[in-house]
Amino acid sequence: MSWLSGNWERVSGAVLVLTGDPGLAANPDLVAGAQDFLIKSEVDPEQIVRAVRYAADREAARQELIRSRAYFQSLIEQARDLITVVDERGIIRYQSPGTIHMLGLRPEAFVGKSLFSLVEREEATRGRELLGGVFGGNDQMPVGEFSLRHLDGSMRHIEVVASRIAPEAGVRRVVLNSRDITERKRAEDAVRARDELLAKGQKMEAVGRLAGGIAHDFSNVLTVVTQACERLRDRIEAGVASTTEIDMILRNTERAASLTRRLQAFSRQQVLTPRPLHLGKLVHAASELLEQFIGEDIHMSIDIAPDLHPVEADPVQIQQVLMNLAINARDAMPSGGWLRFRAWNRTIDQLFAETHSPMQPGEYVLLEVSDTGHGMDDNTRSHAFEPFFTTKDPVRAGGLGLSTVYGIVKQSGGFIWIDSVPGHGTSISLYLPPTDAQPVEPEVKRPAKKRSSKKKHTTILLTEDEDDVRELLDDMLTTHGFKVLVAANAGEALTCAGQFHGIIDLLLTDVVMPGGTGRDLARQLTAVRPEMRVLYMSGYPEHGAPPGSVLEPGVPFLSKPFTRDILLEKIRDLLA
């Protein structure tokens, strides 16, 4: 039997030793691994049968345990989650092969190392707290999130669940089950960024509606003040000192009108005249004027891609955008610096669009305006486009520069983003949709011959629901020789026109009035008076600005407030 000593494991099945030499029981190599050891002189046949049965049962149980261990070992080795066993000092005792997939490293790279050396210092502190809670008797399974660096240098975010397991050789142990949640974190961050952008967009829309409403009401007030001052000045003899004060009022009403126009630009309610244009040519054409504004201590560079697609926008408003951005950059560089204009075609992918909602993937023309100024912090950047928000002296700045830019870009169908870090300058990116239409250089118009200030026997039907505006316009038009029919709303205008048997040359009407719109009124009147011309006016400039206008593109339109000369010139053009 000596050949079997220490080799029971090579035998397939249970091993039962039956010998007549009691001294062999003292041989540990022979006894080890055997299911039972029987002395012939001390057993009877029934005991042998019973011993064989027990040995077979124990061997079956042992084989089942081996198979179970092999099965669970294979599960651990094939799992993409990490199974890590650490002792109370945080030393890794076992690491599953999942590290190959998750971190690009084999398990041997981790065994024997401190768990806390694999993460940043702040996360190491949280890791010690997590293990301390488990070893301290916490019955719950603590959960934590940590970041580990992949072999390729990227960071992987993992979720760790810790639980106690049986000690080994008196050493307390904890098993950590770690799952890769990198993609989940990215998705959560994308959703969070989208929600923040959506909330910001909704806030800007609400502020825009408020600004537009204020601008509309203010426009009516300014119309009254302007017309009243002009009428008063006409009634005062030339050279009288009082006209100085009137002129001062008119200058300030124009400043106030400029303020309302900028509010309307922010709220996307101004009248635009978009056409296909070369953005690069526009930037180069504006550069000479911009250099005068920014001063000699600021260097300006322009880099335009030669294959830049045309865009459809209002060139005057885009020049206003360039001017406002240049002035903002100048103020951010009081000691001088660099102002750069770059433009190129850019394709936006789905990932970029998701983090810059509500942009859609596709082709854009990107105009980037960057400076080397003092930059913005997060709070300033989050409020930069809001009207009247400014970090400058409120006496020197009205806080409408970037809000005007925002409104013009949005109304042109584009998007605008700010990238800025305190002390490292600011970069403002304007994304405009390209157009297939080719730019056409505008024709140079010859000065028109001066026409008479009025048309003989001209009759105007004035329809305006604001009492003061209606009264002043009536007086002004009558003073200039027009016959004026006055109505406070669409119903009165229809009655007035029905009772008047002469020719009505012009309908001068507000767009929005109680009882019907100016557009509906014009349809009904021109159906029976086809020779009648129509001139619309409104404190809501978007009524004359496509898209979204309640009027057809190109119809005669005046945005309140307007001066007497502008109104008379418009009437002359229509009745010429």
ABEGO torsion letter per residue (X at the ends): XAAABGAAAABBEBBBBBBABAAAAABAAAABGBABBBBAAABBAAAAAAAAAAAAAAAAAAAAAAAAAAAAAAAAAABABBBBBBBAAGBBABBBAAAAAAAGBBAAAABGBBAAAABBAAAAAAAAAAAAAAAAGBABBBBBBBBBBBAAGBBBBBBBBBBBBBBBGGBBBBBBBBBBAAAAAAAAAAAAAAAAAAAAAAAAAAAAAAAAAAAAAAAAAAAAAAAAAAAAAAABBBGBAAAAAAAAAAAAAAAAAAAAAAAAAAAGABBBBBBBBBAAAAAAAAAAAAAAAAEAABBBBBBBBAABBBBBBBAAAAAAAAAAAAAAAAAABAAEEBBBBBBBBBBBBAAAAAAAOABBBEBBBBBBBBBABAEBBAAAAAAAABBGBBABBAAABAGAAAAAAAAAAAAAGBBBBBBBBBGAEBBBBBBBBBBABBBBBBBBBBBBBBBBABBBGBBBBBBBABAAAAAAAAAAAAAAGBBBBBBABAAAAAAAAAABABBBABBBBBABBBGEBAAAAAAAAAAABAABBBBBBBABAAAABOBGBABBBGBBBBBOBBBAAAAAAAAAAAAX
